Amino acid sequence: MRIALDIMGGDHAPAAMVEGALQAAEEWSDTELILLGPVERSESLLAGRRPANLSLKAVEEWISAEEEPVRAIRRKKGSTIVVGCRMVREGEAEAFISAGNTGALMAAGTMVTGRIDGIARPALAPMFPTLDGKGMLVLDVGANPEARPEHLEQYALMGSIYAEKVLGFEKPRVGLLNIGIEEGKGTSLIIDSFARIRELPIHFIGNVEARDLLDGGCDVLVCDGFTGNVLLKNTEGVAKAVFGRLKEELTRSPATKLAAAILKPGLKRFAREMDYKEHGGAPLLGLKGPVVKAHGSSDARAVYNAVRQARRFVQRDVIKGISEELQRLG
């Protein structure tokens, strides 16, 4: 298996990307990691550590986080993101991972790798942490700010297949994000989407409210990209604020410091369960090949887990599963 990795994307690029690739290459000898970026920068970071299953591909151009996505991929056809998506399309790599510009990766995935026949719009599907430690797949979280009922219907189908094949959920529970659990509530988009999704051959449990998500109200959560993006960023903000305030309180006095020492193992375990780094990245579901968006703040551990996720994406043949289900539905 060959997985291409953009070393120039993300807040901690290229060091974190290269170190994560090294860890992955050492863990999975059956997988070749192809690093896309300036060769001299890769070599300096590798410092002589070069597993046999890690190779370098010279790419001297990349897209920054500030660039307008569609304009950037048209101007920079030799950038790491465009090259990686092209490698997947042409069979030079079975999967591509980038922590770079999300919009550019989405645009390149759609325009260069291409969509699965029958898919109207691909969706960005990250894992949302839950208190039971299992996590929940959420789609879409920003690939398409506006959506129609048929898009949410396809998100539900793709999410269910991915959750079962890659994440290991048996008969994953699919929920539709809404302001109430009653059928008939919500906007016309949600009401019409509900009617479509319940006809799919998946385990649809109906509407789910945001307050139930952390408790693991469902395994796959379906929403439009605008709502999903707000949900994701609000959750990240709340988690950051809570952990920050907790740290302040536990270091306020000698007594609280003693309590912190006793609680430390449990708090570290909880923090790890709620950490995006443990989930790797978010697949762009609906493309003709596996493309994974790693978190922009990914460290080496997150990159390692993104590779693990990409391997399962390929091994479980998710693309074929989605295509066959679409054909069966007509």
Sequence and secondary structure as in RCSB ss.txt:
>XXXX:A:sequence
MRIALDIMGGDHAPAAMVEGALQAAEEWSDTELILLGPVERSESLLAGRRPANLSLKAVEEWISAEEEPVRAIRR
KKGSTIVVGCRMVREGEAEAFISAGNTGALMAAGTMVTGRIDGIARPALAPMFPTLDGKGMLVLDVGANPEARPE
HLEQYALMGSIYAEKVLGFEKPRVGLLNIGIEEGKGTSLIIDSFARIRELPIHFIGNVEARDLLDGGCDVLVCDG
FTGNVLLKNTEGVAKAVFGRLKEELTRSPATKLAAAILKPGLKRFAREMDYKEHGGAPLLGLKGPVVKAHGSSDA
RAVYNAVRQARRFVQRDVIKGISEELQRLG
>XXXX:A:secstr
 EEEEETT STTTTHHHHHHHHHHHHH TT EEEEEE HHHHHHHHTT   TTEEEEE  B   TTS HHHHHHH
 TTBHHHHHHHHHHTTS SEEEE S HHHHHHHIIIII B TT SS EE  EE  TTSS EEEE SSS SS  HH
HHHHHHHHHHHHHHHTS  SS EEEEE SSSSTT S HHHHHHHHHHTTSSSEEEEEE GGGTTTT  SEEE  H
HHHHHHHHHHHHHHHHHHHHHHHHHTSSHHHHHHHHHHHHHHHHHHHHT GGGG EEEEETBSS EEEE TT  H
HHHHHHHHHHHHHHHTTHHHHHHHHHHHH 
